[in-house]
Amino acid sequence: MRRFVTLGMLFCAFTCTAFALPSGPAIDGEVQSVMASTHAKGLALAVIDGGKVSYVQSFGVRNAKGDPLTPDTVMYGASLTKTVFAYTVLQLVDQGKLKLDTPLKDDLDKALPLYGPDPVFPNKYGPYKDLAGDPRWEKITPRMCLTHSTGFGNFWFLEPDEKLRIHFEPGTRFSYSGEGLILLQFVIEHGRAGLDLGDLTKANFDRLGMTRTSLKWRSDFAGNLADGWNDKGEVQAHDERSKVRVAGSMDTTISDLSKFVAALVKGDGLSPASRAEVTKPQLHITTAHQFPILAPDSPLAAQRKDLYAGLGVVVFDGPQGHGFFKGGHDGQTANTMVCLEKTQRCVLILSNDVRAETAFSRLVRFILGETGVPYDWEYGDYAGKS
């Protein structure tokens, strides 16, 4: 009996006690080691513990002149913008202004293919006239947009003929699509609600004290702004995005965005029902990797059973329970957010050097312990490299 009690106590020691987070100096040392091994020029990192920001630090430089990257340096948020958008959409659901499963056509005054290009920004929204011969657009809902299951490619201008098309029956599978989120933005702004996403997101940024975050370029960002480095170590100037695009136009700082992640993981600003929707397993993800899009399903035995689309995030189950994550990437930007539901712990990383991305799994593991975050699915062959 004593042996069973002892084994039970040992088991509980590993499963009933939260992983002890490393100290700030230990995190500092690990980041510096990662930057040396990847040759990354700049990286900013925040830790949330129990729904509260417990660590924020920046390392390296923000430009070729060698100006330091600071917690208030404006960096490109990339596709973490999508999570901010999903949060904002769920607030509209809470306010009764939107329903997740009502077809978008019900919020429009005319058929989607009849809408012409935006008169000010003709490339802001997709060429919806291309959908005139495909009635499947009428089935698309806000939930499908937020779970990347509209059937669109990533963006219409990446299609070989630059025409918008639906590749599969909406709602039936996951395939990463910024185009789906842009469609939802179009309906919210040009449909019956007539709301401005720049204004809606700014209200949240103001409420959370995010003074240096915007979905559109602000001139006051220029004084402390991060340029980027590509995979060849070449400097790339920061892109001043002049229009709100919810798929990825956000500029932010590590200090600011950590406040949003803390609010998200604890549900601040959302009803309990809407917060539950964020990390509810919405749609099983069946591909081996996130990219290329529209890839075939993996064999059933090879599919990760716990990998699902949430709303604006991807959800998974690991050694520490249910979690969610979202990445952001372009040629000179690498970002990641990983959160654990039970402990309300998160790691947020923003880097202005894409080379840092190969060490994200190492950093997250060092801080949070083994989480089960599906970096092998997100990054493929790059997962775990440092």
Long-range contacts (C-beta under 8 A, 24 or more apart in sequence): 18-320, 18-343, 18-345, 19-320, 19-368, 19-369, 21-47, 21-49, 21-54, 21-345, 21-367, 21-368, 22-366, 22-367, 24-55, 24-57, 27-55, 27-57, 27-366, 27-367, 28-57, 28-59, 30-362, 30-363, 30-366, 30-367, 31-57, 31-59, 31-363, 32-59, 34-356, 34-359, 34-362, 34-363, 34-386, 35-59, 35-60, 35-356, 37-359, 37-386, 38-353, 38-355, 38-356, 38-358, 38-359, 38-386, 39-233, 39-353, 39-355, 40-229, 40-351, 40-353, 40-355, 40-356, 40-359, 41-229, 41-352, 41-353, 42-69, 42-226, 42-229, 42-351, 42-352, 42-353, 43-69, 43-349, 43-350, 43-351, 43-352, 43-353, 43-356, 44-69, 44-71, 44-73, 44-75, 44-253, 44-254, 44-349, 44-350, 44-351, 45-254, 45-347, 45-348, 45-349, 45-350, 45-363, 46-254, 46-255, 46-257, 46-258, 46-261, 46-346, 46-347, 46-348, 47-345, 47-346, 47-347, 47-348, 47-367, 48-258, 48-261, 48-262, 48-265, 48-339, 48-344, 48-345, 48-346, 48-347, 48-348, 49-343, 49-344, 49-345, 50-343, 50-344, 50-345, 51-262, 51-265, 51-266, 51-268, 51-344, 52-262, 53-258, 53-259, 53-262, 56-254, 56-255, 56-258, 57-254, 58-254, 60-353, 62-224, 62-225, 62-226, 62-227, 62-352, 63-225, 63-226, 63-227, 63-235, 64-227, 64-235, 69-226, 69-352, 70-224, 71-253, 71-254, 71-255, 72-212, 72-224, 72-253, 72-255, 73-224, 73-225, 73-226, 73-253, 73-254, 74-212, 74-221, 74-224, 74-225, 74-226, 74-238, 74-251, 74-252, 74-253, 75-226, 75-251, 75-252, 75-253, 75-254, 75-333, 75-350, 75-352, 76-226, 76-228, 76-238, 76-239, 76-250, 76-251, 76-328, 76-330, 76-333, 76-352, 77-213, 77-248, 77-250, 77-251, 77-252, 77-257, 77-328, 77-335, 77-350, 78-248, 78-250, 78-328, 78-329, 78-330, 78-333, 78-335, 79-178, 79-247, 79-248, 79-326, 79-327, 79-328, 79-329, 79-335, 80-250, 80-252, 80-257, 80-326, 80-327, 80-328, 80-335, 80-337, 81-215, 81-245, 81-246, 81-247, 81-248, 81-249, 81-250, 81-328, 82-178, 82-181, 82-246, 82-247, 82-248, 82-312, 82-326, 83-264, 83-312, 83-313, 83-326, 83-337, 84-201, 84-204, 84-215, 84-246, 84-250, 84-260, 84-312, 85-181, 85-184, 85-185, 85-197, 85-201, 85-246, 85-247, 85-312, 86-146, 86-278, 86-311, 86-312, 86-313, 87-204, 87-260, 87-264, 87-269, 87-270, 87-278, 87-312, 88-197, 88-200, 88-201, 88-204, 89-142, 89-146, 89-184, 89-188, 89-311, 89-312, 90-270, 90-274, 90-275, 90-277, 90-278, 90-311, 91-200, 91-204, 91-269, 91-270, 91-274, 92-188, 92-193, 92-195, 92-200, 93-142, 93-274, 93-277, 94-270, 94-271, 94-274, 97-193, 97-195, 98-142, 98-188, 98-193, 99-142, 100-141, 100-142, 100-143, 100-146, 100-277, 101-141, 101-142, 101-143, 102-141, 102-142, 103-138, 103-139, 103-140, 103-141, 104-140, 104-141, 104-142, 104-145, 104-183, 104-184, 104-187, 104-191, 105-137, 105-138, 105-140, 107-187, 107-191, 107-192, 107-193, 108-187, 108-190, 108-191, 108-192, 109-191, 109-192, 112-137, 113-137, 115-186, 115-190, 121-243, 123-157, 124-182, 124-243, 124-245, 125-182, 125-183, 125-185, 125-186, 126-152, 126-155, 126-156, 126-164, 126-179, 126-182, 126-183, 126-186, 127-156, 127-163, 127-164, 128-164, 128-186, 130-156, 130-163, 130-164, 130-165, 131-164, 131-165, 131-166, 134-165, 134-166, 136-166, 136-169, 136-170, 137-166, 137-170, 139-169, 139-170, 139-171, 140-170, 140-171, 140-180, 140-183, 141-170, 141-171, 142-184, 143-171, 143-282, 143-311, 144-170, 144-171, 144-180, 145-180, 145-181, 145-183, 145-184, 146-180, 146-181, 146-184, 146-311, 146-312, 147-174, 147-282, 147-283, 147-309, 147-310, 147-311, 148-174, 148-175, 148-176, 148-177, 148-180, 148-309, 149-173, 149-174, 149-175, 149-180, 149-283, 149-309, 150-177, 150-179, 150-180, 150-183, 151-175, 152-177, 152-179, 152-180, 152-183, 153-177, 153-179, 153-293, 153-294, 154-178, 154-179, 154-293, 155-179, 155-182, 155-247, 167-294, 168-294, 171-283, 173-283, 173-286, 173-297, 174-283, 174-284, 174-285, 174-286, 174-287, 174-309, 175-287, 175-293, 175-294, 175-295, 176-290, 176-291, 176-293, 177-293, 178-247, 178-248, 179-247, 181-246, 181-247, 182-245, 182-246, 182-247, 184-246, 185-244, 185-245, 185-246, 196-244, 197-244, 197-246, 198-244, 201-244, 204-260, 204-269, 205-256, 205-260, 207-269, 208-256, 208-259, 208-260, 208-263, 209-256, 209-259, 210-252, 210-256, 210-257, 210-259, 210-260, 211-256, 212-251, 212-252, 212-253, 212-255, 212-256, 213-250, 213-251, 213-252, 213-253, 213-256, 213-257, 213-260, 214-250, 214-251, 215-244, 215-245, 215-246, 215-249, 215-250, 215-251, 216-241, 216-242, 216-243, 216-244, 216-249, 217-241, 217-242, 217-251, 218-251, 221-251, 226-352, 227-332, 227-352, 228-331, 228-332, 228-333, 228-352, 228-353, 228-354, 229-332, 229-352, 229-353, 229-354, 229-355, 230-331, 230-332, 230-354, 231-331, 231-354, 231-355, 233-355, 236-331, 236-332, 248-328, 248-330, 252-350, 254-348, 254-350, 257-348, 257-350, 258-348, 261-337, 261-339, 261-346, 261-348, 262-346, 264-339, 265-339, 265-341, 265-344, 265-345, 265-346, 266-344, 277-310, 277-311, 278-310, 278-311, 278-312, 278-313, 278-324, 279-310, 279-313, 279-315, 279-322, 279-324, 279-341, 280-310, 280-311, 280-315, 281-306, 281-308, 281-310, 281-315, 282-308, 282-309, 282-310, 282-311, 283-308, 283-309, 284-308, 285-309, 285-314, 285-377, 287-377, 288-377, 288-380, 289-376, 289-377, 289-378, 289-379, 289-380, 290-377, 290-378, 290-380, 291-380, 304-374, 304-377, 306-372, 307-374, 307-377, 314-374, 314-378, 316-372, 316-373, 316-374, 317-372, 318-370, 318-371, 318-372, 318-373, 319-369, 319-370, 319-371, 319-372, 320-368, 320-369, 320-370, 320-371, 320-372, 323-371, 323-372, 323-373, 325-373, 325-374, 325-378, 327-378, 329-354, 329-357, 330-354, 334-360, 336-360, 336-364, 338-364, 338-368, 338-371, 338-373, 340-368, 340-371, 357-382, 358-382, 358-385, 358-386, 359-385, 359-386, 361-386, 362-386
